[in-house]
Amino acid sequence: MVLHVTILAGGFLIAILGTPVAALGLLVVSKTAIDVRAHLKEHRKAERRLDEASANDWSAWTETNR
C-alpha cells in the first residue's frame, strides 16, 4: 500500500516538476522512515521478551535458593 502511494505521489511530482529526482527523493525518504519505524518496533518487542524472560529467571532462582 505504501509503495503504491509513493509511486502515485512520485508521478505527480514528476508531472509538476518535470524531473524524476523529486520522485526518487520521495521514495528514499519514505522507505527510510518505514524501515526505521519497523526496526524500532522490532527492538521494543525483543526488549519486552527479554524483560519477561529475566523476570521469570529471577523468580525461579529465588524459589530454588530459599
SULTA-V782635 format. One record per pair of residues at least 24 apart in sequence whose ideal C-beta (glycine too) atoms are under 10 Angstrom apart, sorted by the first residue. I is the first residue (numbers start at 1). GAP is how many residues later the second one is. Records with the same first field share a line. If there is no record, write none. Layout:
I=GAP ; GAP
This chain:
2=28 ; 29 ; 31 ; 32
3=24 ; 27 ; 28 ; 31
5=25
6=24 ; 25 ; 28
